[in-house]
Amino acid sequence: MNSVQRPVVLSGIQPSGRLTIGNYLGAIKNWLPLHEQYDCYYMLVDLHAITVRQDPKVLRERCYEFLALYIACGLDPAKNVLFVQSHVPAHARLSWVLNCYTQMGELNRMTQFKDKSAKHVDNINAGLFDYPVLMVADILLYDTAQVPVGDDQKQHLELTRDVAIRFNNIYLEQNGGQPVFQVPEPMIPPVGARIMGLQEPTAKMSKSDDAETNSVYLLDTPDVITRKIKRAVTDMDGSIRYAPAEKPGVSNLLSILSATSGESIAALEARFAGQGYGALKSATAEAVVECLKPVQARYNELREDRAGLQRVLKDGAERASQRADATLKRVHDVLGFIPQ
Ligand code: TRP
């Protein structure tokens, strides 16, 4: 443990779909340096995943796959706490408590619940409705200061703040005048790349997209990557300029090329002035293939060493539990539960 308390960053990853270059360039890459300033916790949220029906074999393999990919992308388990949500019982236990401090009306307003229940009409279970409360528990257990999340999760983060503030107010005196929970903030990424779909460049590239050709997956072969990028949607204008509103497809290719090659967008615009989209696509495909090569090589090594991945998770769960259990104890104390 650190003797100096550093602020905590925590994020949860749904082990569903397949990780894309959007996840890597737009999120994971931004997380890599955070451990220098923060205590970082990244967890695979398997308890959240079962709010929609999962095939057990697929779920298990995907958790290993995601873990190996995160490490292969550079997330070092010695410097970040990587763990699985179900390995830390405090998540389920705090979420029960917080259910009793969250209003039905608040959960009814959550747009993700509305979207997901429309998509899974045959399985609108209580867990799906209650999903945000588990996320509130995830965040509050670690005294989290900053939560890197996408736009679709902002509403859940607002709920987290509301529940934390409410609970703190109720139990302020009981807790000796100290707030029980740290109230978290969303973490706005520096200027990370926002990678859009190749076929639909006006919407973010997604790991759970049904259209195979809209995303480049981290485990796509070089051939597949090249084919997908060559077929990316562009426009009829013919000039290589970064103008997302007017030229979403070309701008997206420039973003991808810039993020994978390290060259600035302005430099790329200058380099490709007067050239056709074919040249831009070839260069982008090549840069993506090169960028993923070491990630895939490292992934293949890690993926073969299941015992090694299990050790990472065991260690992660132990480190996570230390902090989570301390918070849960504080909560049980203020509630008036008999100490164990
Ligand atoms: N709900 C998040 C998503 O779907 C995943 C998640 C679960 C999460 N718990 C979290 C994200 C805690 C940040 C912090 O993307």
Boltz pocket constraint, residues with backbone or C-beta under 6 A from the ligand:
constraints:
  - pocket:
      binder: B
      contacts: [[A, 10], [A, 11], [A, 12], [A, 13], [A, 14], [A, 45], [A, 48], [A, 134], [A, 135], [A, 138], [A, 139], [A, 147], [A, 148], [A, 149], [A, 153]]
      max_distance: 6.0
